[in-house]
Amino acid sequence: MSNYKDNLIKKIGGQNQYDFAIIKYCESIQNDPRVIFFFDNLSISDLIDLQKRLLDVAFLDLSPSGSEVMMNTAALQCHMLWRMGLNERYFEVMKGHFIEALRDCWVEESVVQTFERHYERLRPMFQQNDKIMLDAEIREQSPAGRIQITLLQEPTRYHAGRMRELQELRRFDFPGSRTVITGTGQN
């Protein structure tokens, strides 16, 4: 068994309790309309594996070099999610689901706060992704198979190029759905 920071696994009640909390967490994010767009195509077991790898970055007690290697590996494994737009806007949503899953498992509040403090270690991965996404507000309504993008500023050439990329995403729409992209032309 790996060494976790602050004996987290022991404090939560053991590996089985930790695994159960991760399952609840994954079910919760997979059913949240704000983030379902990113995880809808993953089976629950694939999502659990992915989230365990991400959470290990935050919770495992590693040397600084080992921690950096693990963070870079996790970032590569999540590459497609970053390309889809998973960024800091969704970090708080996911953290909230994880904290709620711990509380649903009757984890003591002091232990929940310790997990929450360590979960923050994942924030830089989400922040880095913010640098490559549109500087516009994005609203997903993926249960309906619809993505609407509203630009809140005049698009630059960069934004116009990104809009063309987003228009190509139409091929991923579900039958009977539509993609609406609003905004003005190029500068």
C-alpha positions in Angstrom: 0.0 0.0 0.0 1.3 3.5 -0.9 2.0 6.1 1.7 -0.6 8.8 1.8 -0.1 12.3 3.3 -1.3 12.7 6.9 -2.3 9.1 7.0 -5.4 10.0 5.0 -6.4 6.4 4.2 -6.2 5.3 7.8 -8.1 8.4 9.0 -10.9 7.8 6.5 -11.4 4.2 7.7 -9.2 2.2 5.3 -8.7 1.5 1.6 -12.2 0.1 1.1 -13.8 3.3 2.5 -11.5 5.5 0.4 -12.5 3.4 -2.7 -16.2 3.8 -1.9 -15.8 7.6 -1.5 -14.1 7.7 -5.0 -17.0 5.7 -6.5 -19.5 8.1 -5.0 -17.4 11.0 -6.3 -17.3 9.6 -9.8 -21.0 8.8 -9.9 -21.7 12.4 -8.7 -19.6 14.1 -11.4 -20.8 11.8 -14.1 -24.4 12.9 -13.3 -23.7 16.7 -12.9 -24.8 18.6 -16.0 -22.1 21.1 -15.5 -19.3 18.5 -16.1 -21.1 15.6 -17.8 -19.8 16.8 -21.1 -16.2 15.8 -20.1 -17.0 12.4 -18.6 -20.1 11.1 -20.4 -18.1 8.9 -22.8 -16.2 7.2 -20.0 -17.5 4.1 -18.3 -17.7 4.3 -14.5 -14.7 2.0 -14.1 -12.6 4.2 -16.5 -13.7 7.3 -14.7 -12.8 5.8 -11.4 -9.3 4.8 -12.7 -8.7 8.3 -14.1 -9.9 10.0 -10.9 -7.7 7.7 -8.7 -4.7 8.7 -10.8 -5.5 12.4 -10.4 -6.2 12.1 -6.6 -3.0 10.2 -6.1 -1.2 13.3 -7.3 -2.8 15.2 -4.5 -2.8 12.6 -1.7 0.3 10.5 -2.1 3.3 11.4 0.0 6.1 11.6 -2.6 9.5 13.3 -3.0 9.3 16.6 -4.9 10.8 15.0 -8.0 8.4 12.0 -7.7 5.5 14.3 -7.2 6.4 16.4 -10.3 6.7 13.2 -12.5 3.3 12.0 -11.2 1.7 15.3 -11.9 3.1 15.5 -15.4 2.0 11.9 -16.1 -1.5 12.7 -14.8 -1.7 15.8 -17.0 -0.8 13.8 -20.1 -3.4 11.1 -19.2 -6.0 13.9 -19.0 -4.9 15.6 -22.3 -8.2 15.0 -24.0 -10.2 16.5 -21.1 -8.0 19.6 -21.2 -8.6 19.8 -25.0 -12.3 19.5 -24.4 -12.1 22.5 -22.1 -11.8 21.1 -18.6 -10.2 24.0 -16.7 -10.3 25.9 -13.5 -13.9 26.9 -14.0 -14.8 23.2 -13.3 -12.2 22.7 -10.5 -14.5 23.9 -7.7 -17.4 21.8 -9.1 -15.3 18.7 -9.0 -13.7 19.5 -5.6 -17.2 20.1 -4.2 -18.3 16.7 -5.4 -15.3 15.0 -3.8 -15.9 16.8 -0.5 -19.6 15.9 -0.6 -18.7 12.2 -1.3 -16.5 12.2 1.8 -19.3 13.7 3.9 -21.8 11.1 2.5 -19.4 8.5 3.8 -19.5 9.9 7.3 -15.9 11.0 7.3 -15.1 13.3 10.2 -15.1 17.0 9.3 -11.5 17.5 10.4 -10.4 14.7 8.0 -12.6 16.2 5.2 -10.8 19.5 5.7 -7.4 17.7 5.4 -8.5 16.1 2.2 -9.8 19.4 0.9 -6.5 21.1 1.7 -4.5 18.4 -0.3 -7.1 18.4 -3.1 -6.0 22.0 -3.8 -2.7 20.6 -5.1 -4.6 19.7 -8.3 -5.7 23.3 -9.0 -2.5 24.2 -11.0 -3.3 21.5 -13.5 -6.6 23.1 -14.2 -5.2 26.6 -14.2 -2.6 25.8 -16.8 -5.4 24.7 -19.1 -7.1 28.0 -18.7 -4.3 29.6 -20.8 -5.2 27.7 -23.9 -9.0 28.0 -23.9 -11.3 30.8 -25.1 -11.5 33.8 -22.9 -15.2 33.6 -23.2 -18.0 32.2 -21.0 -18.9 28.7 -22.1 -22.2 27.1 -21.2 -22.7 23.4 -21.7 -26.0 21.7 -21.9 -24.7 18.3 -22.9 -27.7 16.2 -21.7 -29.5 17.9 -24.5 -26.5 17.4 -26.8 -26.1 21.1 -27.2 -23.2 23.4 -26.6 -23.7 27.2 -26.8 -20.7 29.5 -26.8 -21.3 33.2 -26.2 -18.3 35.5 -26.6 -18.2 38.3 -24.1 -15.5 40.2 -25.9 -14.6 41.1 -29.4 -12.9 38.0 -30.9 -9.2 38.3 -31.9 -7.7 36.3 -34.7 -6.8 33.7 -32.1 -10.4 33.5 -31.0 -11.6 33.3 -34.6 -9.3 30.3 -35.1 -10.6 28.6 -32.0 -14.2 29.3 -33.2 -13.4 27.4 -36.4 -12.1 24.5 -34.3 -15.3 24.5 -32.2 -17.4 24.5 -35.3 -15.6 21.3 -36.3 -16.9 19.7 -33.1 -20.3 19.6 -34.6 -19.5 16.1 -35.9 -19.5 15.0 -32.2 -23.1 16.2 -31.7 -25.8 13.6 -30.8 -28.5 12.8 -33.4 -31.2 15.5 -33.2 -28.9 18.0 -31.5 -27.4 21.2 -32.7 -24.4 23.4 -31.9 -24.9 27.2 -31.8 -21.9 29.5 -31.9 -22.5 33.2 -31.5 -20.1 36.1 -31.8 -18.8 38.6 -34.3 -16.3 38.2 -37.1 -12.5 38.4 -37.1 -10.5 41.5 -36.2 
